[in-house]
């Protein structure tokens, strides 16, 4: 919900954002660079900035090709 709230607020300011899941390879360096406590877990980042072009159209595979339900 926090990401959605930030995305919405940034959009009202005409600022673009992109939610990205975090790669654990950078955890140690990021924790040192930004003094992140050991008790925190890095799971995502949201870079933001000027909108230089509108987002492109997305295409998706049909749900029946992307998801399988087993055991029914």
CHARMM-style PDB file with segment names, atoms N, HN, CA, C and O in Angstrom:
ATOM      1  N   UNK     1       0.821  -1.192   0.000  1.00  0.00      PROA
ATOM      2  CA  UNK     1       0.000   0.000   0.000  1.00  0.00      PROA
ATOM      3  C   UNK     1       0.870   1.263   0.000  1.00  0.00      PROA
ATOM      4  O   UNK     1       0.508   2.274  -0.602  1.00  0.00      PROA
ATOM      5  N   UNK     2       2.010   1.194   0.676  1.00  0.00      PROA
ATOM      6  HN  UNK     2       2.305   0.372   1.164  1.00  0.00      PROA
ATOM      7  CA  UNK     2       2.880   2.367   0.697  1.00  0.00      PROA
ATOM      8  C   UNK     2       3.382   2.708  -0.706  1.00  0.00      PROA
ATOM      9  O   UNK     2       3.438   3.877  -1.090  1.00  0.00      PROA
ATOM     10  N   UNK     3       3.748   1.664  -1.470  1.00  0.00      PROA
ATOM     11  HN  UNK     3       3.702   0.715  -1.158  1.00  0.00      PROA
ATOM     12  CA  UNK     3       4.218   1.913  -2.824  1.00  0.00      PROA
ATOM     13  C   UNK     3       3.128   2.579  -3.653  1.00  0.00      PROA
ATOM     14  O   UNK     3       3.397   3.528  -4.389  1.00  0.00      PROA
ATOM     15  N   UNK     4       1.899   2.084  -3.534  1.00  0.00      PROA
ATOM     16  HN  UNK     4       1.681   1.313  -2.936  1.00  0.00      PROA
ATOM     17  CA  UNK     4       0.785   2.650  -4.297  1.00  0.00      PROA
ATOM     18  C   UNK     4       0.552   4.103  -3.897  1.00  0.00      PROA
ATOM     19  O   UNK     4       0.337   4.954  -4.760  1.00  0.00      PROA
ATOM     20  N   UNK     5       0.592   4.395  -2.609  1.00  0.00      PROA
ATOM     21  HN  UNK     5       0.767   3.704  -1.907  1.00  0.00      PROA
ATOM     22  CA  UNK     5       0.393   5.767  -2.132  1.00  0.00      PROA
ATOM     23  C   UNK     5       1.492   6.684  -2.662  1.00  0.00      PROA
ATOM     24  O   UNK     5       1.213   7.804  -3.091  1.00  0.00      PROA
ATOM     25  N   UNK     6       2.746   6.211  -2.634  1.00  0.00      PROA
ATOM     26  HN  UNK     6       2.973   5.301  -2.285  1.00  0.00      PROA
ATOM     27  CA  UNK     6       3.854   7.029  -3.148  1.00  0.00      PROA
ATOM     28  C   UNK     6       3.728   7.236  -4.652  1.00  0.00      PROA
ATOM     29  O   UNK     6       3.936   8.342  -5.151  1.00  0.00      PROA
ATOM     30  N   UNK     7       3.388   6.171  -5.374  1.00  0.00      PROA
ATOM     31  HN  UNK     7       3.219   5.273  -4.970  1.00  0.00      PROA
ATOM     32  CA  UNK     7       3.215   6.252  -6.824  1.00  0.00      PROA
ATOM     33  C   UNK     7       2.146   7.291  -7.161  1.00  0.00      PROA
ATOM     34  O   UNK     7       2.335   8.126  -8.046  1.00  0.00      PROA
ATOM     35  N   UNK     8       1.033   7.230  -6.452  1.00  0.00      PROA
ATOM     36  HN  UNK     8       0.879   6.552  -5.734  1.00  0.00      PROA
ATOM     37  CA  UNK     8      -0.069   8.154  -6.691  1.00  0.00      PROA
ATOM     38  C   UNK     8       0.340   9.590  -6.388  1.00  0.00      PROA
ATOM     39  O   UNK     8       0.051  10.494  -7.172  1.00  0.00      PROA
ATOM     40  N   UNK     9       1.001   9.804  -5.273  1.00  0.00      PROA
ATOM     41  HN  UNK     9       1.236   9.069  -4.637  1.00  0.00      PROA
ATOM     42  CA  UNK     9       1.426  11.162  -4.912  1.00  0.00      PROA
ATOM     43  C   UNK     9       2.470  11.697  -5.888  1.00  0.00      PROA
ATOM     44  O   UNK     9       2.397  12.856  -6.297  1.00  0.00      PROA
ATOM     45  N   UNK    10       3.437  10.865  -6.265  1.00  0.00      PROA
ATOM     46  HN  UNK    10       3.496   9.924  -5.933  1.00  0.00      PROA
ATOM     47  CA  UNK    10       4.430  11.316  -7.243  1.00  0.00      PROA
ATOM     48  C   UNK    10       3.764  11.683  -8.558  1.00  0.00      PROA
ATOM     49  O   UNK    10       4.157  12.656  -9.202  1.00  0.00      PROA
ATOM     50  N   UNK    11       2.765  10.917  -8.961  1.00  0.00      PROA
ATOM     51  HN  UNK    11       2.446  10.127  -8.438  1.00  0.00      PROA
ATOM     52  CA  UNK    11       2.057  11.211 -10.222  1.00  0.00      PROA
ATOM     53  C   UNK    11       1.355  12.553 -10.151  1.00  0.00      PROA
ATOM     54  O   UNK    11       1.329  13.280 -11.143  1.00  0.00      PROA
ATOM     55  N   UNK    12       0.785  12.902  -9.002  1.00  0.00      PROA
ATOM     56  HN  UNK    12       0.806  12.311  -8.196  1.00  0.00      PROA
ATOM     57  CA  UNK    12       0.123  14.209  -8.884  1.00  0.00      PROA
ATOM     58  C   UNK    12       1.137  15.346  -9.023  1.00  0.00      PROA
ATOM     59  O   UNK    12       0.768  16.471  -9.359  1.00  0.00      PROA
ATOM     60  N   UNK    13       2.406  15.052  -8.766  1.00  0.00      PROA
ATOM     61  HN  UNK    13       2.706  14.138  -8.493  1.00  0.00      PROA
ATOM     62  CA  UNK    13       3.476  16.045  -8.914  1.00  0.00      PROA
ATOM     63  C   UNK    13       4.142  15.956 -10.287  1.00  0.00      PROA
ATOM     64  O   UNK    13       5.145  16.622 -10.544  1.00  0.00      PROA
ATOM     65  N   UNK    14       3.568  15.119 -11.174  1.00  0.00      PROA
ATOM     66  HN  UNK    14       2.753  14.578 -10.965  1.00  0.00      PROA
ATOM     67  CA  UNK    14       4.105  14.892 -12.521  1.00  0.00      PROA
ATOM     68  C   UNK    14       5.515  14.294 -12.476  1.00  0.00      PROA
ATOM     69  O   UNK    14       6.387  14.649 -13.270  1.00  0.00      PROA
ATOM     70  N   UNK    15       5.709  13.383 -11.529  1.00  0.00      PROA
ATOM     71  HN  UNK    15       5.001  13.095 -10.884  1.00  0.00      PROA
ATOM     72  CA  UNK    15       6.979  12.670 -11.379  1.00  0.00      PROA
ATOM     73  C   UNK    15       6.713  11.192 -11.646  1.00  0.00      PROA
ATOM     74  O   UNK    15       5.750  10.631 -11.124  1.00  0.00      PROA
ATOM     75  N   UNK    16       7.556  10.562 -12.452  1.00  0.00      PROA
ATOM     76  HN  UNK    16       8.339  11.018 -12.876  1.00  0.00      PROA
ATOM     77  CA  UNK    16       7.410   9.147 -12.756  1.00  0.00      PROA
ATOM     78  C   UNK    16       8.166   8.288 -11.755  1.00  0.00      PROA
ATOM     79  O   UNK    16       9.142   8.741 -11.157  1.00  0.00      PROA
ATOM     80  N   UNK    17       7.722   7.057 -11.572  1.00  0.00      PROA
ATOM     81  HN  UNK    17       6.929   6.690 -12.059  1.00  0.00      PROA
ATOM     82  CA  UNK    17       8.383   6.126 -10.652  1.00  0.00      PROA
ATOM     83  C   UNK    17       8.273   4.716 -11.202  1.00  0.00      PROA
ATOM     84  O   UNK    17       7.416   4.420 -12.034  1.00  0.00      PROA
ATOM     85  N   UNK    18       9.157   3.851 -10.722  1.00  0.00      PROA
ATOM     86  HN  UNK    18       9.854   4.091 -10.046  1.00  0.00      PROA
ATOM     87  CA  UNK    18       9.204   2.473 -11.166  1.00  0.00      PROA
ATOM     88  C   UNK    18       9.541   1.607  -9.958  1.00  0.00      PROA
ATOM     89  O   UNK    18      10.584   1.796  -9.332  1.00  0.00      PROA
ATOM     90  N   UNK    19       8.677   0.668  -9.628  1.00  0.00      PROA
ATOM     91  HN  UNK    19       7.830   0.514 -10.137  1.00  0.00      PROA
ATOM     92  CA  UNK    19       8.929  -0.240  -8.507  1.00  0.00      PROA
ATOM     93  C   UNK    19       9.749  -1.418  -8.998  1.00  0.00      PROA
ATOM     94  O   UNK    19       9.350  -2.111  -9.934  1.00  0.00      PROA
ATOM     95  N   UNK    20      10.900  -1.647  -8.365  1.00  0.00      PROA
ATOM     96  HN  UNK    20      11.224  -1.084  -7.605  1.00  0.00      PROA
ATOM     97  CA  UNK    20      11.799  -2.726  -8.768  1.00  0.00      PROA
ATOM     98  C   UNK    20      12.111  -3.599  -7.569  1.00  0.00      PROA
ATOM     99  O   UNK    20      12.396  -3.096  -6.482  1.00  0.00      PROA
ATOM    100  N   UNK    21      12.057  -4.911  -7.768  1.00  0.00      PROA
ATOM    101  HN  UNK    21      11.826  -5.320  -8.651  1.00  0.00      PROA
ATOM    102  CA  UNK    21      12.434  -5.823  -6.697  1.00  0.00      PROA
ATOM    103  C   UNK    21      13.944  -5.789  -6.535  1.00  0.00      PROA
ATOM    104  O   UNK    21      14.680  -5.562  -7.495  1.00  0.00      PROA
ATOM    105  N   UNK    22      14.385  -6.012  -5.338  1.00  0.00      PROA
ATOM    106  HN  UNK    22      13.787  -6.196  -4.558  1.00  0.00      PROA
ATOM    107  CA  UNK    22      15.785  -5.842  -4.986  1.00  0.00      PROA
ATOM    108  C   UNK    22      16.580  -7.115  -5.198  1.00  0.00      PROA
ATOM    109  O   UNK    22      16.078  -8.208  -4.936  1.00  0.00      PROA
ATOM    110  N   UNK    23      17.792  -6.992  -5.661  1.00  0.00      PROA
ATOM    111  HN  UNK    23      18.199  -6.104  -5.874  1.00  0.00      PROA
ATOM    112  CA  UNK    23      18.697  -8.117  -5.841  1.00  0.00      PROA
ATOM    113  C   UNK    23      19.581  -8.216  -4.600  1.00  0.00      PROA
ATOM    114  O   UNK    23      20.243  -7.237  -4.256  1.00  0.00      PROA
ATOM    115  N   UNK    24      19.619  -9.354  -3.921  1.00  0.00      PROA
ATOM    116  HN  UNK    24      19.081 -10.149  -4.201  1.00  0.00      PROA
ATOM    117  CA  UNK    24      20.394  -9.459  -2.677  1.00  0.00      PROA
ATOM    118  C   UNK    24      21.901  -9.263  -2.862  1.00  0.00      PROA
ATOM    119  O   UNK    24      22.618  -9.113  -1.872  1.00  0.00      PROA
ATOM    120  N   UNK    25      22.396  -9.261  -4.088  1.00  0.00      PROA
ATOM    121  HN  UNK    25      21.814  -9.383  -4.892  1.00  0.00      PROA
ATOM    122  CA  UNK    25      23.830  -9.053  -4.308  1.00  0.00      PROA
ATOM    123  C   UNK    25      24.292  -7.676  -3.847  1.00  0.00      PROA
ATOM    124  O   UNK    25      25.473  -7.486  -3.556  1.00  0.00      PROA
ATOM    125  N   UNK    26      23.369  -6.708  -3.777  1.00  0.00      PROA
ATOM    126  HN  UNK    26      22.410  -6.863  -4.013  1.00  0.00      PROA
ATOM    127  CA  UNK    26      23.757  -5.345  -3.401  1.00  0.00      PROA
ATOM    128  C   UNK    26      23.437  -5.019  -1.939  1.00  0.00      PROA
ATOM    129  O   UNK    26      23.711  -3.908  -1.485  1.00  0.00      PROA
ATOM    130  N   UNK    27      22.866  -5.967  -1.201  1.00  0.00      PROA
ATOM    131  HN  UNK    27      22.644  -6.869  -1.570  1.00  0.00      PROA
ATOM    132  CA  UNK    27      22.437  -5.702   0.182  1.00  0.00      PROA
ATOM    133  C   UNK    27      23.557  -5.127   1.054  1.00  0.00      PROA
ATOM    134  O   UNK    27      23.377  -4.098   1.705  1.00  0.00      PROA
ATOM    135  N   UNK    28      24.682  -5.780   1.060  1.00  0.00      PROA
ATOM    136  HN  UNK    28      24.828  -6.616   0.531  1.00  0.00      PROA
ATOM    137  CA  UNK    28      25.770  -5.358   1.956  1.00  0.00      PROA
ATOM    138  C   UNK    28      26.273  -3.952   1.592  1.00  0.00      PROA
ATOM    139  O   UNK    28      26.448  -3.110   2.473  1.00  0.00      PROA
ATOM    140  N   UNK    29      26.501  -3.702   0.319  1.00  0.00      PROA
ATOM    141  HN  UNK    29      26.359  -4.386  -0.397  1.00  0.00      PROA
ATOM    142  CA  UNK    29      26.981  -2.383  -0.109  1.00  0.00      PROA
ATOM    143  C   UNK    29      25.952  -1.292   0.177  1.00  0.00      PROA
ATOM    144  O   UNK    29      26.308  -0.205   0.632  1.00  0.00      PROA
ATOM    145  N   UNK    30      24.673  -1.582  -0.092  1.00  0.00      PROA
ATOM    146  HN  UNK    30      24.384  -2.465  -0.462  1.00  0.00      PROA
ATOM    147  CA  UNK    30      23.623  -0.596   0.166  1.00  0.00      PROA
ATOM    148  C   UNK    30      23.500  -0.318   1.664  1.00  0.00      PROA
ATOM    149  O   UNK    30      23.334   0.834   2.066  1.00  0.00      PROA
ATOM    150  N   UNK    31      23.579  -1.353   2.486  1.00  0.00      PROA
ATOM    151  HN  UNK    31      23.714  -2.289   2.160  1.00  0.00      PROA
ATOM    152  CA  UNK    31      23.478  -1.181   3.935  1.00  0.00      PROA
ATOM    153  C   UNK    31      24.608  -0.296   4.452  1.00  0.00      PROA
ATOM    154  O   UNK    31      24.388   0.556   5.313  1.00  0.00      PROA
ATOM    155  N   UNK    32      25.809  -0.495   3.932  1.00  0.00      PROA
ATOM    156  HN  UNK    32      25.988  -1.187   3.232  1.00  0.00      PROA
ATOM    157  CA  UNK    32      26.939   0.341   4.343  1.00  0.00      PROA
ATOM    158  C   UNK    32      26.778   1.779   3.859  1.00  0.00      PROA
ATOM    159  O   UNK    32      26.992   2.721   4.621  1.00  0.00      PROA
ATOM    160  N   UNK    33      26.402   1.945   2.598  1.00  0.00      PROA
ATOM    161  HN  UNK    33      26.228   1.180   1.979  1.00  0.00      PROA
ATOM    162  CA  UNK    33      26.306   3.284   1.995  1.00  0.00      PROA
ATOM    163  C   UNK    33      25.242   4.145   2.666  1.00  0.00      PROA
ATOM    164  O   UNK    33      25.412   5.358   2.791  1.00  0.00      PROA
ATOM    165  N   UNK    34      24.146   3.525   3.099  1.00  0.00      PROA
ATOM    166  HN  UNK    34      24.008   2.540   2.997  1.00  0.00      PROA
ATOM    167  CA  UNK    34      23.024   4.303   3.643  1.00  0.00      PROA
ATOM    168  C   UNK    34      22.765   4.035   5.119  1.00  0.00      PROA
ATOM    169  O   UNK    34      21.708   4.402   5.634  1.00  0.00      PROA
ATOM    170  N   UNK    35      23.704   3.404   5.805  1.00  0.00      PROA
ATOM    171  HN  UNK    35      24.562   3.106   5.387  1.00  0.00      PROA
ATOM    172  CA  UNK    35      23.588   3.125   7.246  1.00  0.00      PROA
ATOM    173  C   UNK    35      22.266   2.423   7.580  1.00  0.00      PROA
ATOM    174  O   UNK    35      21.554   2.823   8.501  1.00  0.00      PROA
ATOM    175  N   UNK    36      21.955   1.379   6.822  1.00  0.00      PROA
ATOM    176  HN  UNK    36      22.533   1.054   6.074  1.00  0.00      PROA
ATOM    177  CA  UNK    36      20.719   0.618   7.033  1.00  0.00      PROA
ATOM    178  C   UNK    36      20.968  -0.399   8.152  1.00  0.00      PROA
ATOM    179  O   UNK    36      21.935  -1.158   8.082  1.00  0.00      PROA
ATOM    180  N   UNK    37      20.119  -0.428   9.175  1.00  0.00      PROA
ATOM    181  HN  UNK    37      19.334   0.188   9.231  1.00  0.00      PROA
ATOM    182  CA  UNK    37      20.304  -1.371  10.287  1.00  0.00      PROA
ATOM    183  C   UNK    37      20.276  -2.822   9.817  1.00  0.00      PROA
ATOM    184  O   UNK    37      19.586  -3.155   8.853  1.00  0.00      PROA
ATOM    185  N   UNK    38      21.020  -3.674  10.494  1.00  0.00      PROA
ATOM    186  HN  UNK    38      21.580  -3.403  11.277  1.00  0.00      PROA
ATOM    187  CA  UNK    38      21.055  -5.103  10.155  1.00  0.00      PROA
ATOM    188  C   UNK    38      19.683  -5.757  10.279  1.00  0.00      PROA
ATOM    189  O   UNK    38      19.420  -6.762   9.619  1.00  0.00      PROA
ATOM    190  N   UNK    39      18.812  -5.206  11.106  1.00  0.00      PROA
ATOM    191  HN  UNK    39      19.026  -4.389  11.642  1.00  0.00      PROA
ATOM    192  CA  UNK    39      17.494  -5.799  11.309  1.00  0.00      PROA
ATOM    193  C   UNK    39      16.540  -5.529  10.141  1.00  0.00      PROA
ATOM    194  O   UNK    39      15.461  -6.118  10.088  1.00  0.00      PROA
ATOM    195  N   UNK    40      16.916  -4.650   9.205  1.00  0.00      PROA
ATOM    196  HN  UNK    40      17.793  -4.171   9.248  1.00  0.00      PROA
ATOM    197  CA  UNK    40      16.076  -4.347   8.051  1.00  0.00      PROA
ATOM    198  C   UNK    40      16.391  -5.298   6.909  1.00  0.00      PROA
ATOM    199  O   UNK    40      17.529  -5.743   6.760  1.00  0.00      PROA
ATOM    200  N   UNK    41      15.384  -5.609   6.104  1.00  0.00      PROA
ATOM    201  HN  UNK    41      14.459  -5.248   6.226  1.00  0.00      PROA
ATOM    202  CA  UNK    41      15.569  -6.448   4.921  1.00  0.00      PROA
ATOM    203  C   UNK    41      15.211  -5.623   3.695  1.00  0.00      PROA
ATOM    204  O   UNK    41      14.107  -5.086   3.610  1.00  0.00      PROA
ATOM    205  N   UNK    42      16.127  -5.519   2.750  1.00  0.00      PROA
ATOM    206  HN  UNK    42      17.024  -5.955   2.819  1.00  0.00      PROA
ATOM    207  CA  UNK    42      15.882  -4.773   1.520  1.00  0.00      PROA
ATOM    208  C   UNK    42      15.113  -5.667   0.554  1.00  0.00      PROA
ATOM    209  O   UNK    42      15.590  -6.745   0.199  1.00  0.00      PROA
ATOM    210  N   UNK    43      13.926  -5.233   0.122  1.00  0.00      PROA
ATOM    211  HN  UNK    43      13.538  -4.357   0.410  1.00  0.00      PROA
ATOM    212  CA  UNK    43      13.131  -6.062  -0.771  1.00  0.00      PROA
ATOM    213  C   UNK    43      12.758  -5.366  -2.077  1.00  0.00      PROA
ATOM    214  O   UNK    43      12.420  -6.038  -3.051  1.00  0.00      PROA
ATOM    215  N   UNK    44      12.811  -4.036  -2.120  1.00  0.00      PROA
ATOM    216  HN  UNK    44      13.086  -3.489  -1.329  1.00  0.00      PROA
ATOM    217  CA  UNK    44      12.439  -3.327  -3.340  1.00  0.00      PROA
ATOM    218  C   UNK    44      13.013  -1.912  -3.313  1.00  0.00      PROA
ATOM    219  O   UNK    44      13.426  -1.406  -2.270  1.00  0.00      PROA
ATOM    220  N   UNK    45      13.026  -1.296  -4.484  1.00  0.00      PROA
ATOM    221  HN  UNK    45      12.691  -1.708  -5.332  1.00  0.00      PROA
ATOM    222  CA  UNK    45      13.425   0.107  -4.581  1.00  0.00      PROA
ATOM    223  C   UNK    45      12.463   0.802  -5.541  1.00  0.00      PROA
ATOM    224  O   UNK    45      11.858   0.156  -6.397  1.00  0.00      PROA
ATOM    225  N   UNK    46      12.323   2.122  -5.396  1.00  0.00      PROA
ATOM    226  HN  UNK    46      12.815   2.647  -4.701  1.00  0.00      PROA
ATOM    227  CA  UNK    46      11.447   2.872  -6.271  1.00  0.00      PROA
ATOM    228  C   UNK    46      12.191   4.110  -6.789  1.00  0.00      PROA
ATOM    229  O   UNK    46      12.082   5.191  -6.209  1.00  0.00      PROA
ATOM    230  N   UNK    47      12.950   3.946  -7.885  1.00  0.00      PROA
ATOM    231  HN  UNK    47      13.039   3.068  -8.356  1.00  0.00      PROA
ATOM    232  CA  UNK    47      13.578   5.123  -8.477  1.00  0.00      PROA
ATOM    233  C   UNK    47      12.498   6.046  -9.040  1.00  0.00      PROA
ATOM    234  O   UNK    47      11.460   5.580  -9.510  1.00  0.00      PROA
ATOM    235  N   UNK    48      12.745   7.344  -8.991  1.00  0.00      PROA
ATOM    236  HN  UNK    48      13.588   7.722  -8.609  1.00  0.00      PROA
ATOM    237  CA  UNK    48      11.755   8.287  -9.514  1.00  0.00      PROA
ATOM    238  C   UNK    48      12.460   9.471 -10.153  1.00  0.00      PROA
ATOM    239  O   UNK    48      13.633   9.731  -9.883  1.00  0.00      PROA
ATOM    240  N   UNK    49      11.728  10.193 -11.012  1.00  0.00      PROA
ATOM    241  HN  UNK    49      10.776   9.983 -11.232  1.00  0.00      PROA
ATOM    242  CA  UNK    49      12.313  11.347 -11.686  1.00  0.00      PROA
ATOM    243  C   UNK    49      11.363  11.915 -12.722  1.00  0.00      PROA
ATOM    244  O   UNK    49      10.177  11.585 -12.746  1.00  0.00      PROA
ATOM    245  N   UNK    50      11.901  12.774 -13.580  1.00  0.00      PROA
ATOM    246  HN  UNK    50      12.865  13.041 -13.560  1.00  0.00      PROA
ATOM    247  CA  UNK    50      11.099  13.418 -14.618  1.00  0.00      PROA
ATOM    248  C   UNK    50      10.531  12.390 -15.587  1.00  0.00      PROA
ATOM    249  O   UNK    50      11.163  11.372 -15.868  1.00  0.00      PROA
ATOM    250  N   UNK    51       9.342  12.664 -16.089  1.00  0.00      PROA
ATOM    251  HN  UNK    51       8.829  13.491 -15.860  1.00  0.00      PROA
ATOM    252  CA  UNK    51       8.741  11.812 -17.111  1.00  0.00      PROA
ATOM    253  C   UNK    51       9.180  12.373 -18.457  1.00  0.00      PROA
ATOM    254  O   UNK    51       8.764  13.467 -18.838  1.00  0.00      PROA
ATOM    255  N   UNK    52      10.019  11.632 -19.181  1.00  0.00      PROA
ATOM    256  HN  UNK    52      10.357  10.744 -18.872  1.00  0.00      PROA
ATOM    257  CA  UNK    52      10.514  12.108 -20.473  1.00  0.00      PROA
ATOM    258  C   UNK    52       9.717  11.538 -21.637  1.00  0.00      PROA
ATOM    259  O   UNK    52       9.774  12.069 -22.746  1.00  0.00      PROA
ATOM    260  N   UNK    53       8.971  10.455 -21.396  1.00  0.00      PROA
ATOM    261  HN  UNK    53       8.925  10.023 -20.495  1.00  0.00      PROA
ATOM    262  CA  UNK    53       8.102   9.856 -22.410  1.00  0.00      PROA
ATOM    263  C   UNK    53       7.028   9.052 -21.686  1.00  0.00      PROA
ATOM    264  O   UNK    53       7.286   8.510 -20.611  1.00  0.00      PROA
ATOM    265  N   UNK    54       5.830   8.967 -22.257  1.00  0.00      PROA
ATOM    266  HN  UNK    54       5.621   9.407 -23.130  1.00  0.00      PROA
ATOM    267  CA  UNK    54       4.794   8.154 -21.612  1.00  0.00      PROA
ATOM    268  C   UNK    54       5.180   6.683 -21.615  1.00  0.00      PROA
ATOM    269  O   UNK    54       5.939   6.229 -22.470  1.00  0.00      PROA
ATOM    270  N   UNK    55       4.655   5.957 -20.662  1.00  0.00      PROA
ATOM    271  HN  UNK    55       4.038   6.327 -19.967  1.00  0.00      PROA
ATOM    272  CA  UNK    55       4.913   4.517 -20.588  1.00  0.00      PROA
ATOM    273  C   UNK    55       4.354   3.834 -21.827  1.00  0.00      PROA
ATOM    274  O   UNK    55       3.289   4.200 -22.322  1.00  0.00      PROA
ATOM    275  N   UNK    56       5.074   2.846 -22.319  1.00  0.00      PROA
ATOM    276  HN  UNK    56       5.940   2.548 -21.916  1.00  0.00      PROA
ATOM    277  CA  UNK    56       4.613   2.099 -23.486  1.00  0.00      PROA
ATOM    278  C   UNK    56       3.486   1.151 -23.130  1.00  0.00      PROA
ATOM    279  O   UNK    56       3.256   0.839 -21.962  1.00  0.00      PROA
ATOM    280  N   UNK    57       2.790   0.702 -24.157  1.00  0.00      PROA
ATOM    281  HN  UNK    57       2.976   0.956 -25.106  1.00  0.00      PROA
ATOM    282  CA  UNK    57       1.697  -0.242 -23.942  1.00  0.00      PROA
ATOM    283  C   UNK    57       2.270  -1.601 -23.554  1.00  0.00      PROA
ATOM    284  O   UNK    57       3.278  -2.039 -24.108  1.00  0.00      PROA
ATOM    285  N   UNK    58       1.628  -2.258 -22.610  1.00  0.00      PROA
ATOM    286  HN  UNK    58       0.809  -1.902 -22.160  1.00  0.00      PROA
ATOM    287  CA  UNK    58       2.073  -3.577 -22.164  1.00  0.00      PROA
ATOM    288  C   UNK    58       1.216  -4.654 -22.819  1.00  0.00      PROA
ATOM    289  O   UNK    58       0.016  -4.475 -23.028  1.00  0.00      PROA
ATOM    290  N   UNK    59       1.849  -5.757 -23.132  1.00  0.00      PROA
ATOM    291  HN  UNK    59       2.823  -5.902 -22.962  1.00  0.00      PROA
ATOM    292  CA  UNK    59       1.113  -6.917 -23.631  1.00  0.00      PROA
ATOM    293  C   UNK    59       1.356  -8.072 -22.664  1.00  0.00      PROA
ATOM    294  O   UNK    59       2.433  -8.189 -22.080  1.00  0.00      PROA
ATOM    295  N   UNK    60       0.366  -8.903 -22.506  1.00  0.00      PROA
ATOM    296  HN  UNK    60      -0.509  -8.807 -22.981  1.00  0.00      PROA
ATOM    297  CA  UNK    60       0.440 -10.012 -21.560  1.00  0.00      PROA
ATOM    298  C   UNK    60       0.029 -11.301 -22.247  1.00  0.00      PROA
ATOM    299  O   UNK    60      -0.788 -11.302 -23.167  1.00  0.00      PROA
ATOM    300  N   UNK    61       0.611 -12.400 -21.781  1.00  0.00      PROA
ATOM    301  HN  UNK    61       1.274 -12.399 -21.033  1.00  0.00      PROA
ATOM    302  CA  UNK    61       0.141 -13.717 -22.200  1.00  0.00      PROA
ATOM    303  C   UNK    61      -1.219 -13.949 -21.555  1.00  0.00      PROA
ATOM    304  O   UNK    61      -1.506 -13.365 -20.510  1.00  0.00      PROA
ATOM    305  N   UNK    62      -2.040 -14.766 -22.136  1.00  0.00      PROA
ATOM    306  HN  UNK    62      -1.807 -15.241 -22.985  1.00  0.00      PROA
ATOM    307  CA  UNK    62      -3.299 -15.114 -21.471  1.00  0.00      PROA
ATOM    308  C   UNK    62      -3.013 -15.763 -20.111  1.00  0.00      PROA
ATOM    309  O   UNK    62      -2.010 -16.458 -19.949  1.00  0.00      PROA
ATOM    310  N   UNK    63      -3.885 -15.535 -19.153  1.00  0.00      PROA
ATOM    311  HN  UNK    63      -4.700 -14.970 -19.284  1.00  0.00      PROA
ATOM    312  CA  UNK    63      -3.708 -16.090 -17.813  1.00  0.00      PROA
ATOM    313  C   UNK    63      -3.566 -17.606 -17.878  1.00  0.00      PROA
ATOM    314  O   UNK    63      -2.800 -18.183 -17.107  1.00  0.00      PROA
ATOM    315  N   UNK    64      -4.281 -18.255 -18.774  1.00  0.00      PROA
ATOM    316  HN  UNK    64      -4.903 -17.786 -19.401  1.00  0.00      PROA
ATOM    317  CA  UNK    64      -4.214 -19.716 -18.875  1.00  0.00      PROA
ATOM    318  C   UNK    64      -2.816 -20.201 -19.260  1.00  0.00      PROA
ATOM    319  O   UNK    64      -2.477 -21.356 -19.002  1.00  0.00      PROA
ATOM    320  N   UNK    65      -1.999 -19.340 -19.872  1.00  0.00      PROA
ATOM    321  HN  UNK    65      -2.274 -18.401 -20.081  1.00  0.00      PROA
ATOM    322  CA  UNK    65      -0.627 -19.701 -20.226  1.00  0.00      PROA
ATOM    323  C   UNK    65       0.380 -19.299 -19.145  1.00  0.00      PROA
ATOM    324  O   UNK    65       1.485 -19.839 -19.096  1.00  0.00      PROA
ATOM    325  N   UNK    66       0.005 -18.358 -18.283  1.00  0.00      PROA
ATOM    326  HN  UNK    66      -0.893 -17.919 -18.323  1.00  0.00      PROA
ATOM    327  CA  UNK    66       0.918 -17.852 -17.244  1.00  0.00      PROA
ATOM    328  C   UNK    66       0.731 -18.533 -15.901  1.00  0.00      PROA
ATOM    329  O   UNK    66       1.629 -18.484 -15.061  1.00  0.00      PROA
ATOM    330  N   UNK    67      -0.400 -19.162 -15.680  1.00  0.00      PROA
ATOM    331  HN  UNK    67      -1.129 -19.202 -16.362  1.00  0.00      PROA
ATOM    332  CA  UNK    67      -0.720 -19.675 -14.350  1.00  0.00      PROA
ATOM    333  C   UNK    67      -1.361 -21.050 -14.465  1.00  0.00      PROA
ATOM    334  O   UNK    67      -2.172 -21.298 -15.357  1.00  0.00      PROA
ATOM    335  N   UNK    68      -0.990 -21.933 -13.555  1.00  0.00      PROA
ATOM    336  HN  UNK    68      -0.332 -21.731 -12.831  1.00  0.00      PROA
ATOM    337  CA  UNK    68      -1.608 -23.250 -13.484  1.00  0.00      PROA
ATOM    338  C   UNK    68      -2.122 -23.473 -12.077  1.00  0.00      PROA
ATOM    339  O   UNK    68      -1.446 -23.154 -11.099  1.00  0.00      PROA
ATOM    340  N   UNK    69      -3.311 -24.019 -11.982  1.00  0.00      PROA
ATOM    341  HN  UNK    69      -3.860 -24.279 -12.776  1.00  0.00      PROA
ATOM    342  CA  UNK    69      -3.902 -24.362 -10.692  1.00  0.00      PROA
ATOM    343  C   UNK    69      -3.896 -25.887 -10.604  1.00  0.00      PROA
ATOM    344  O   UNK    69      -4.462 -26.570 -11.458  1.00  0.00      PROA
ATOM    345  N   UNK    70      -3.251 -26.409  -9.564  1.00  0.00      PROA
ATOM    346  HN  UNK    70      -2.792 -25.854  -8.870  1.00  0.00      PROA
ATOM    347  CA  UNK    70      -3.144 -27.859  -9.405  1.00  0.00      PROA
ATOM    348  C   UNK    70      -3.917 -28.313  -8.175  1.00  0.00      PROA
ATOM    349  O   UNK    70      -4.061 -27.562  -7.211  1.00  0.00      PROA
ATOM    350  N   UNK    71      -4.400 -29.514  -8.214  1.00  0.00      PROA
ATOM    351  HN  UNK    71      -4.282 -30.124  -8.998  1.00  0.00      PROA
ATOM    352  CA  UNK    71      -5.030 -30.108  -7.036  1.00  0.00      PROA
ATOM    353  C   UNK    71      -6.515 -29.846  -6.915  1.00  0.00      PROA
ATOM    354  O   UNK    71      -7.072 -30.030  -5.833  1.00  0.00      PROA
ATOM    355  N   UNK    72      -7.173 -29.432  -7.965  1.00  0.00      PROA
ATOM    356  HN  UNK    72      -6.721 -29.283  -8.845  1.00  0.00      PROA
ATOM    357  CA  UNK    72      -8.623 -29.221  -7.875  1.00  0.00      PROA
ATOM    358  C   UNK    72      -9.381 -30.406  -8.394  1.00  0.00      PROA
ATOM    359  OT1 UNK    72     -10.612 -30.400  -8.393  1.00  0.00      PROA
TER     360      UNK     72
END
